[in-house]
Structure formats: structure tokens, C-alpha cells
Amino acid sequence: MLQAEKLALILLIAARIARCTENTSQWPPENLYWDDQCKPCPAKLYEKDHCANGGVLVGERACKGVFCEGQCTVAVRSGAPAPDFYWDGQCTACPAKFYKDSH
């Protein structure tokens, strides 16, 4: 019985390994760009200053001495419209959700 349990465990591990290799995500991503923003290092601390063209900060390299340039993924365009936020000119007490009839 012990041999059958070992064989079952080996088959389970092999199936999980095969499933992991079928994953379509890849790292590092193929489409990367340098953002030409020389900011203080490390770039991760100044993430809001990097990747102005979209995407996610995934790396850095030195530029101009103690500064770093960020490496970013290319932004994925989903086709969904960008959310519009606006102020309706109404000034009411918070929270505004209590005043739905006037907003």
C-alpha cells in the first residue's frame, strides 16, 4: 500500500509541474521600455515619478551618478473607457451618498 501512495504522490507532483509549465504568463515581460526619468535611487521609492507612459515599474538602471532610470512594462490597453471623475458643483455635508437626490 505504501508503494501505491508514493506513486500517487509522484503523479500528483508531476501533474502540477506540467500545469505550471503550461502557464502563458512570462517573466520578464517582452515589451519593456526605459522611461528616461532620472530620479533618486532606488526607483521603487519614487515609483509615482516613473512610467509616465503607462505600465508598471519592473526594474532600474543607473543614470547620471546617483540617480536611477526606471524600466517599465508597456501598458496594456483593454479597450474599456477611462473612468470620468467630476465635481458636480454641489457642496453638501459628507458623506455625499446620503444626498443622492441633489447630486
N, C-alpha and C positions, 0 to 999 in steps of 0.2 A: 504494500500500500504506500509506503514511503517513496518508492521509486515513481509511482504514478503521480504523487503530489509534486515531486521535484520536476517531473516532465511537464505537468500543467503549469507550474510557475515559470519555467523556461519559455514555454509557448506564449504565456501571457506577456512576459517581458519582451519577447521578440515582436509580438503584435503591436505593443506600444511604441517600440522603436521604429517599426515600419510606419506607423501612423504619424510619428513626429517628422520623419523624413519626407512625408507627403505634403507637409505644410507649405503653402505657397508664399508665405512672407519670407523676406530675405533681409539679412543684415550683414554688412551695412547696405542701405538703400543704394540703388544705382544712380538716381538723379539727385546729385548734391551740387551745391554751389557755395562759393566763398562770398560773404556779404559785404566786403570792402569797408567794414566798420571797425576801425582800430580803437578799441576801448580797453580800460584796465583789465588785467588778468586776475582771476580766471573768468572766462567768458560766461560761465554758468551763473556767476553772481550778478552779471549785467545782462541777463537774458532778454529783458524787455528792450534793450538797445540794439539787439541783433535780429537778423532775419526779417528785415522790413518788407521784403518782397513776399513774405509768407513762408510757411513751413515751420519746422522745428529745429532748434539748435541741437546738433549731434556731435560737434567737435570744435576744435580751435587750433590755431597756429599762431606763432609769434609774429608780430609786425611792429616796426618802429621801437625796438628795445623792449620795454616792459609792458607793452600793450599786446592784445590778442585780437585776432580776426576770427569771426565765427563761421563755422561750416554748417550749412542748413540743408534740410531736405526741401525739395520742390513742393510747393503747396499743392494739395490735392483739390481739384475743383469738382464738387459734387453736382453742380447744376442747380442746387437749391438757392433761392434768392437770399441775399443777406438780410438779416433782421433790421427793421427800421425802428429806432427809438426816437421818440419826440416828446416835447413838452407841450401839453395842450393849453397852457396859459391859465389853468385853474389852480388857485392856491387854496388848498383845504388842509385841515388837520390830518396828521398821519394816524393810521395808515390809509392811503387813498382808496384801498379796496372797499372801505366802508361807504364811500361816496360814489358808487358806480353810476348813479343817475346823473351826476354832474361832471363826469369825465368821459 
